[in-house]
Amino acid sequence: MFAHPAQQIAFQTYLNALEHNEARKAGIEQQIREVITDSPWAKQMQALQALKGVGPIVAATVLAEVGDFSRFAHPRQLVAYFGLAPGEHSSGGTVRPRGITKAGSSIARAVLCEAAWTYRTTPKVGQWMKERCPPVSQDIAALAWKAQLRLHKTYRKLTARGKRSVVATAAVARELLGFIWSIGQRVPLGA
């Protein structure tokens, strides 16, 4: 396939690592599905997966961090809990904006940003999503579609204004948490 044997060896090594990681991810997802099936979070996990970019790992990570969405009276509290709220430096009468606060779990923030990254593409419900998304109620499906439209628009607007893609993705992750909170409110724990 490659002109030099070293190139073929390097390619095969990377291919083997990719296949190993994909198999490991599939195994973890299967374990999560088995564990969550009989738990109080089963319905919430199913509903969260209606959102684009939110699969079993992202949903389980968010649910493990949140526990019960009723703890948060407003989505801003959830955003602050995950460290995605914008920070500021203030001294006297001067207030300077900063990046996100990065409070809370860095792992949860990372998986949310990975999920938010999917909103850079055109909104659609493709074949892949139809096959993997668990059945959800009509209002949850409508909310997930609203999220696709809004979060894609947010990403495009920010990048058009010259914001770096990582900044735009963090902003989309912050808004995605708002939709996650809304689903958590609509699908109560243990429902």
N, C-alpha and C positions, 0 to 999 in steps of 0.2 A: 504494500500500500504506500509506504513512504520510501524515498530514495535511500536513506541511510538507516541501518538497523537500529541505531540509538533513538531515532525519531519514533520508530515503531514501538520500541520498548517503553518510551515515555508516554506515548499515546495509550498503549494498552494498560499501563499502570494507572493513568488517570481514569480510563474507562472502567477498570475494575473497582477503583475507589468510588466512582459515581454509582455503579450498580450496587455496591455494598451499602452505601448511604441510603439509596432509594429503598432497598429491602429493609433496612433498619427503621426508616421512617414508616413504611407500611406496617411493620410489626408493632411499632409504638402506637400508631393510630388504631390498630386492631385491639391492642390491650386497653386503650382508653375507651373504645366503644364497649368492650366487655365490662369494664369496671363501672362505667357511668350508667349503663342500662338500668340497673336497679337502684340508682341513687336519687336523691331529691332533685339533682341538677339535670336529669335526663331531658326534660322538656325544654329547659332553657338552652341546653347545649344544642339540641335539635333546631330550635328557633334561631340561635345565633349563626348557625351555618347557612342560613338563607342569605346572609350578607356576603357579597363578593370578597374573596380573599380570606374568609374566615372558615377554616376547616376544623377538624377535630382537635388538632394541637393548639391552635390559636384560641378556640372556644374553651378548651379545658384549662389553658393557662389563665385566661381572663377570669373564668369562674373560680379557679383555685385562689386567685388573688382577691377577688371581690367577696366571695362567700355568699352574701345576701345583698341584692341590689337595694332592698328597702333601707339599708344603712345610709344611703345617700339620697337626700331630699331633692337634690338638683344635680343635673349632669356636670355642672362646674365643680362640684365636690369630688366627683369621680375622676374628672380630668386632673384635678390637683393631687388626688391620691396616687395617680399613676405618674405624676411628675411631668405632665405634658402642658401645664399651664405656663404662660409666658411670665418670666421673672422681671424684676426691675431692681435698679440700684438707686436709692434715694438718699439724698443728704441735704438737709435744709430745705430750700425751695426747689431744688433740682431733682428731677426724676428722669433717669435714663433707662430705656427698655433694655432688657437682656434676653438671652435665649430661654429655652424651657428650663424649668426648675430642676428637673431630673431627680425629684424625690421619688420614693417608692422603689419598686422592683425594676431593675434594669432589664431583666429577662422579659418581663411582661411588656415593657415599653418597646423592646426590640421586636417581639412578635407582632405587636400592634402596628409598628412602622412597616414591617414586612407585609402585613395585610393591607395597609394603606397604599403601598406601592402599586397594587393591582389597579387602583383607580386612575392611573395615568392613561389607561387604554379606554377606547370608546365603550360607552355603556351598552351592554347586550347580555342576554341570557343565552349563552352558547350551549352546544351539545354537552360539553364537559360538565357544565354547571347543572344542566338538567339531569344528568346521570348521577352525580354525586350528592346533590342537595337533598336532604331528607324532606319528606312532606311537611309543609307548614300551613297554618291558616292563611286565609286570603289577606287579612290585614297585615300580617307579618311579611308576606310576599310583596304587598304594596309598599310597605315601609322599606324593604330591602331594595326595591326598584328606585324609590325616592332617594335612598342613600347613594345608589350608583350615579344617578343624574347629578345630585348636588356635589358629591365628592369629586367627581370627574371635572365638573365646572370649577370647583375651588382649585384643584391642581392646575388646570389650564390657565386660570386667571392669575395665579401666583407666579407661574413660570413665565407667562407673557409679560408680567411686570418686572422680570429680571431676577426673581428670587431663585436661589440655587434649588436643585431638585430635592436635596435632603431637607431643606427648610420647608418646602412645599409639602413634602411627605409627612413631616412632623405635624404640620397644620391639618392635613387630611386625617392623620391618626387621631388628633384631638377631636375633630368633628365626628369621626367614626365612633369614638367612645360615647358621644352623645346618642348616636343611633343604638349602640349596644345597651346603654342605660335605658333607653326607651323600650327596647325589647324586654329587658330585665323587669321593667315595670309592668309590661303587658302580660308576661308569662311569669307568674309568681313562683317562688321556690316551692317545689313539691307538687306543682299542679299536674 
